[in-house]
């Protein structure tokens, strides 16, 4: 019998549509997997087995015409749900029960998808480590802040999950856990019902084992598929490796996996090149830190002022630093970002996507840190669409991966390139 837990979201929906299985059977298989692995991985913040099963049985009693009909999905615990608490990773909100679903959750349910439970997030989707462990090695971090969703998808507890990114909260846990993540152009998905930390950086996204599933979820979240599917038989995508200003801050395994990925792409006959990053990129990391601190200090001022004894030292330090950023410093940081955006347009004249590192290396040992977000700060500040793709492992068997960066508002093109590239990399694993 097919292991239902190892199927992609697209394959699950197809099998339910052709009556090869049911939503209840699919959910039962995933709940069995969760019962087996959750005591070690601890991916969930809230899970009601009976309620999840009841939702699946209800899905079986409705027409199967939704794109995600019967597909289980998990939800990061900063995203509102009307029948499960949403606690934002903080004891301040441990009893918070929203009255309605976030827009993204409602769209998934309307497409027939079935919620499993709420997954662990770091406190306010920032850096304080969570209880979740990396399913590939429980002594290592899964990354953050979408810790639980990445671990659950990687460990076959669900085929897809919601996460979010303000710094590196989708791409880094995907890299550490060996799954794919999609962060759309900032503003690409409706954030109604999603906790905010930094209004110019916050972005909703998805995690999946199969990159093709991001195309499905993108269609559901955007309401329609708006572009023709590119044909890469005759015209292959043009990919440029950009080492960036922090290339030497990553370990040798990261640098090796990026150069091997570029070689694999070149082996298909696609045009490849190496791009020199513009000088202004050297200032983007500090600009991102400035922007995030300034905005976070204002958006989350209530928790800092009213519940200071219930927030972590890490989060308190973020707000304190943000309050020291002047309006002028914030404005200068945004101008640096905008100058870099202009230079980007020139670079995208020669390539369809950038190939860049997704993380400094494999998941670090220990659960007292979520790892370094360095290799996503620049791209998140620039508000560009990004896809993390797993590729290979290090000498200890921990996942490695690469990241694709697309032109702003060209999300669907990037997703098709990522799907094509995933096939290329699969042949080289």
N, C-alpha and C positions, 0 to 999 in steps of 0.2 A: 504493500500500500504506500502511496505517496506520503512523504512526511510533510504534512500541511504547514508545519512551522517554518519550513525552509523555502516555501514558495514566495515569489514576489507578490506585491499587491495586485499587479495586473493579472498575474496567473491565477490568484485566488478568485478575483472577480470573474474571470473567464470560466473557471470551473463551476462556480455557483450559477452563472448564467446558463450553462449547458447542463445543469443539474447533475454534475459529477460529484458534487458535495453540497453541503449546506452551510449557512452561516453558523449554525449551532455546532456542527462538527468542527468547523475551523476554529471557533472560539474555544471549544473543549480542548482541542489539541494545544492551543496556546496557553490556556490556563494550566494544563498539565505541565507544560514546560516551565511556566512561572513557579508552580508549586515545587518543582525540582530544583530550580536554580536561584530563585529569589532570596532564600535564606543566606546565600553566600554573596550574591551580587548587590542586593538591596537597591534595586532600580526604582522602586515605587514609593511614593509618599502616601498615596491613598489607593486602595484596591478592595473592591467588594466583588468576590467571585460570583455570588448569586445574582447580583445586579448586572454584571457583565454578561452572564449567560442569558439572563432574561432579555437583555437588549438584542442579543444575537437571535434568539427565538422570535422576537418581534420582527426582526428584519426578514426572517424566513416567511413571515405572513404577509409581506408586502411585495409588489412587483420588483423584478430584478433589473430594472432599466437604468439604475444609477451607475456612474462610472466606477464607483468604489463599493458597489453593493456587497455587503457581508464582510468587508475587509476590516480586520481589527486595527485600531490605531491607539497610540498613547499620547498623552498631553502633558507638556511641561507645566509645572505647578506655578507658573505666573500667568496662566491663560485661564480665563473664567469658564466655569461649567456650572450649569444650574442644578445638577444633582450630585455634585461632588465638591468638597471644599477646595478653595484656592488660597494657599497660605503664603505664597511669595518667598518661601524658604526662610521665614522669620517667625519666632515665637510671638511676635506682636500680633500676627494675623492667624494664629493657629485655629481659631474658630470662625474664620471668615467664610461665609457661604453666599456666593453671588446669586442674584435672582434670575439671571439669564446667561446663556452661552455667549462666549466671544464669537465674533463674526466668523472666524476661521473654523471653529468647532461646528457652528451651525451649518456652514457650507458643506463640511465633510458629512455630517449627518444627513443633510438633504440629498447628498450623492450616494447614500446608502451605507456609508462607513459606520463601524460600530466601535464606540469608545470602550477601552479596556480599563484604564485607570489613569491616575495622575502620577507623573514621574518626578523624581527628585530634581530640584534646582539648587544651586548655591544661593546664599542669602541675597535677596533682591537682584538675582542674576549677576552678582559681582564675583569676587574672588574667594570668599570664605569657603573652604572645602566642605563637601557634603559626605554622607555616609556611603555613597555608591562606590563600588570597586570595579576595576577593569575586568571584564569577563575573560579576557585572554590570559591574565595573570592577576589574581586577586590582591597581590601585594603592590600593584601599580595603580595610579590614578586613571580614571576614565576621561579626565579633562573636565572642563566646565565652561559655561554654567549649565549647559544642556546635558548634564551628567547622566541622569536617569534615562532620558530618551535615547541617547547614543548607546548606552549599555544594554537597554532592553532590545533595541533593534539588532545590535551586534550578537546578542545571545539568543536570538530567535524567539523572543517573547512577544514580538509584534513585527510586521513587515515594514511599517512606517510609523513615524512619530513627529510631533511638533516640537520645535525648539525655537530659539531666538538668538540674535547676535547683536551685541553692542560693541564688543571688542573682537572676540574670537570664539564666541560661545557655541557656534555650530561647527565651524571648520576644524577647530582644534580637537574637540571630543570625537568627531568623525575620524580624524586622522589617528588618534590614539586607539580607538576601538575598531578600526578597520572597516568602516562603512562609508557611504557617500552622504554628503550634505549639500543642500542647495540654499544659498542666501541670495534672494532676488535683489534687483536694484532697490535701494532704500526708498520706501514708500510704495513698493510694488504690491504688497499685500496689506489689507485692511488691519489696523492694529486695535480696533474697537474691542475692548475686553481683555487687552494684553497689558500687563503692568509696564509702566514707562520708567526708564532710568536716564535716558539721554535722547531728546526728541530728534536730533539730527543724525543719530547713529543707530537707534533701535530698529531692528528688522526682524520680522517673523520669517521662519524658514522650516524646511523639512529634512528629516533624516531617513535613509532607506538603504537596504543592502543592494538593491538593483537600481542603478542610475535612471533607468527607463521610468521608474515609478515617479520621479520628480516631474516628468512631463504630464503624467496623469493628475498628480496633485496640483500642479500649476494650472491645468485646465479647470479644475474644480474651483480653485481659489480666485482665479481671474474671471470665471463665468463663461469663458469661451476660449477656444484655441484660435488665435488670430492670424497665424502665418502658415504658409505652405511648408511641408516637410522638406528640408534640403536633401538633395541627392548627392551623396559623397562618392558615387561610383566614378564619375568623370572629373569632378572638381572637388579636390580634397581641401579641407580647411588649412589655413596658414597659421602656424603656431610659432610663437617666439618665446624663448626662455629669457626671463628677466631675473637676473640674480639679485638685484636690488641692493640697497645700502647695508643690509644686515646678513648678507650671504655667509660671511665667515663667523657669524654668531651662532650658526647652527652646527650640528655635528657632521662628521664625515658621512654617516649613513644617509642623512638628509640630502647632502650635496650629490651623493652617488645616485640616489633614487631619481632625482630631478634630471641628471644628465642621461641616465639610462632611459627614462621616459622620453626625452627628446630624441634619442637615437632610435627608439622603437617607432616613434611617429615618422621620422625621416625614412625609416625602412619601408614605409608604405608608399613612398613616392611623394608624400606631401611636402610642401615648402616649409622649411624650418629655418630659424635664425636665432642669434643671440642679440638681445636688445640691451643697450646701455641706458640705465635709468637717468632721467634728467636730474640736474643738480638740485632742483627744488625738492626732490624726493628725500634728500638728506634731512630735511626739516619736518617731514610729515609725521613721524612717530611722536615727536614732542608736541606737535600741533594737535594730534589726536588726544593725547593725554590732557592737554589744556582744555579742549572742547568738551571732553567727557566730564572732567572735573567741574567745570563751570556749570554745565547743564544739570548734572546730577545733584550738585549742591542746592540747586533751586527746586528741582522736581521732588527730591526726597528730603526736603528741609523739615517736614513735619515729624518724621521718624527720628531724625537727629535731635530736634529740639524737645520733643515730648517723651521719647522713649530711649533716651541715650544709654540707659543702663541695660537695655535689651538688644542693642546692636553690637556687632563684632568690632574689634579694634581695626580690622581691615576696612570695614565700611565707614567707620568713624573717620579714619584717615583720609578716605576719598572725599568725604564731605568737607572736612577741615581744609584740605588742599584746594578744593574747588572754591571755597569761600575766599581764598586768598588770591584767586585769579580776578584781575580787574576787567572791566568792560573793554578797555583798550586791548589788553592781552588776548581776550577772546576774539575780538574783531580781527586782530593781526593773524591769529591762527586760522580763522575762516578765509582770510585773503590768501594765505599760503595754500590752503586747500584748493581754492578757486584757480590760482595760478597753475597748480599741478594739473587740474582738470583740462586746462587749455593745452598743455603740453601732451596730455594723453591722446587728444584727438589726432595729433600729428603721428603718434606711434601707431594708432589703430588704422592709419591709412595703409600700413604695410602688413598687418597681421589681423587675423580674426579673433585671436585670443592669446593671452599671456599664459605661459606655464611658469608657476612660481612655487616655492615651498609652502606646505600647509602647516607645518609645525617645525620647531627646531630639531626634532628627532623623534624617537619612539617615546611612549608614555613614561615619565619618570617614576622611579620607585617611591612608594609611600603615598598615604592618603592625606597628608597634611598640606598639600598644594595641588592646584589644578594644572600646573605647568605654565610655561611662558607663552603669552599671547602675541609675541613680537611679530610673527609673520602674517598676522591679519590686521594689525592696527592701521597700516597704510590704506589697504583696500577698503576697509570699512569706513574710514574717514572720507574716502573718495566716492563712497556710496555706489560702488559698482557691483554687478552680479558676480557671484563666486560659486564654484562647485568643487567640493573635495572628492577625490577619487583614491581609493586604496590601491596600493601598488607595492607588493613585496613585504618582507619582514626583516627585522634585524637579526643578529646572530643568536638572540635569545628567543626568537619566534614572536616578538611583538610587532604589531602592524606598523607599516610606513605608508606614506601616501604623498600625493601632489595636489596642487590646487590650480584650477583654471579660472582666469579672470576675463570677463567679457566687457564689451562696450556698454555704457549706460543705456538702459531701456531696450537692450537687445537680449533679453532674458531667454526667449525661446530659441534663438540662434545658439546661444551658449549651451543650453540644455541638449540640443541636438549634437553639438560638437562633443560634449561630455559623453553622450551615449556612444558616439563613434569611437572616441578615444578609449573608453572603457573596454570596448572590444579589442582594440589594439593592445592595450596593456594586459588583458587577460591572456593573450597569446604568448606573452613574454614572462609570465609569472613562473 
